[in-house]
Amino acid sequence: MKTEPIHNAINPLQQLDNQLCFPLYALSRMITKAYQPLLQELDLTYPQYLVFLLLWEHQELTVKELGEKLLLDSGTLTPLLKRLEQKQWISRRRDPRDERSVIIGLLPAGRALQQQACSIPESVFAQLNMSQAEFETLRTQLKHLLTQLA
């Protein structure tokens, strides 16, 4: 028995090619994949790398601040931070002013990773085959979208 294709009138907004979410999703996965071999050399995952980017910039942040900046909840961050602490890359300590708050700081080995990771942004940028102006425009647009949705 031959099956006939269903010819429903489809709303163009329901077609994959007309979605904003899919190219962003696929691009995010591909960008993360571009980072993977570079981060494997440092024994880091992509989310761990994002934590280090913030810690290299700020030296210390609370778990809450990390979560706000990375748009991650503490349930996602806590196991990740525990693994970094086990590797002796970061320290976790209670804030003496607020026992509910945990401060994350860099240990010497975590600071040393910064030098080892310094070529990662350029390596990924080279794979994008974009001009600096195109890159800046895209980053600005994406940041704007994040702000709109947050």
C-alpha positions in Angstrom: 0.0 0.0 0.0 1.4 3.3 -1.1 1.4 6.2 1.4 0.4 9.5 0.0 2.2 12.6 1.3 0.0 14.8 3.4 -0.5 18.2 1.8 -1.4 20.4 4.7 -1.1 24.1 4.3 1.9 25.0 6.5 2.4 28.3 8.1 5.8 29.6 6.8 6.6 30.5 10.4 6.5 26.8 11.2 9.2 25.9 8.7 12.7 25.2 10.1 14.4 27.5 7.7 12.3 30.4 8.9 13.2 29.9 12.6 15.6 32.0 14.6 16.1 29.4 17.2 17.5 26.7 15.0 20.5 28.5 13.5 21.4 29.9 16.9 21.2 26.4 18.4 23.2 24.8 15.7 25.8 27.6 15.7 26.2 27.3 19.5 26.9 23.6 19.1 29.3 24.2 16.3 31.2 27.0 18.1 31.4 24.8 21.3 32.7 22.0 19.1 35.4 24.3 17.7 36.6 25.0 21.3 36.7 21.3 22.3 40.1 20.2 21.0 41.7 23.4 22.3 40.1 23.0 25.7 40.9 19.2 25.9 44.6 20.2 25.9 43.9 22.0 29.1 41.6 19.3 30.5 38.7 21.8 30.5 35.1 21.6 29.4 33.5 24.6 27.7 31.4 25.6 30.7 34.6 25.4 32.9 36.4 27.6 30.4 33.6 30.2 30.8 34.0 30.1 34.5 37.7 30.7 34.2 37.2 33.6 31.8 35.3 35.4 34.5 37.7 34.4 37.3 40.7 35.5 35.2 39.0 38.9 34.8 37.7 39.3 38.4 39.9 37.0 40.5 37.0 36.3 42.9 33.3 36.0 42.4 30.4 34.4 44.4 28.6 31.4 43.0 25.6 33.7 42.6 27.6 36.2 40.6 29.0 33.5 38.3 25.5 32.1 37.8 24.1 35.6 36.9 26.9 36.3 34.4 26.8 32.9 32.8 23.0 32.5 33.0 23.4 29.2 34.9 21.7 28.1 38.1 23.6 26.9 41.2 22.5 23.3 40.5 24.5 23.4 37.3 27.4 25.4 38.6 28.0 23.6 41.9 29.2 20.2 40.5 31.3 22.0 37.9 33.0 24.1 40.6 33.5 21.0 42.8 35.4 19.4 39.9 37.6 22.5 39.5 38.3 22.6 43.2 39.3 18.9 43.2 41.8 19.7 40.5 43.1 22.5 42.8 42.4 25.2 40.3 39.9 27.2 42.4 39.0 27.6 46.0 35.5 27.7 47.5 34.9 29.4 50.8 32.0 30.9 52.7 31.7 34.6 52.7 32.4 35.7 56.3 29.8 38.5 55.9 27.1 36.2 54.6 27.5 32.4 55.4 24.9 31.6 52.7 27.3 33.0 50.0 30.2 31.0 48.6 33.2 32.9 47.1 35.1 31.3 44.3 38.7 32.3 43.9 41.6 31.3 41.7 44.4 29.1 43.0 47.9 29.3 41.5 47.3 26.4 39.1 44.1 28.1 37.9 45.9 31.4 37.3 48.6 29.4 35.3 45.8 28.1 33.0 45.3 31.7 31.8 48.6 31.7 30.0 48.0 28.3 28.5 44.6 29.4 27.2 45.7 32.8 25.8 45.7 31.5 22.1 42.2 30.0 22.3 40.2 33.1 21.3 42.4 33.8 18.2 42.3 30.1 17.2 38.5 30.0 17.2 38.2 33.5 15.6 40.4 32.2 12.7 37.9 29.4 12.1 35.0 31.8 11.7 36.5 33.4 8.6 34.9 36.8 9.5 36.3 40.3 9.6 36.8 41.9 12.9 34.0 44.4 12.0 31.6 41.5 11.1 32.5 39.8 14.4 31.9 42.9 16.5 28.5 43.5 14.7 27.4 39.9 15.3 28.5 39.9 19.0 26.7 43.2 19.6 23.5 41.9 18.0 23.7 38.7 20.0 24.3 40.6 23.3 21.3 42.8 22.4 19.1 39.7 21.9 20.3 38.2 25.2 19.4 41.5 27.0 16.0 41.5 25.4 15.2 38.0 26.5 16.7 38.2 30.0 
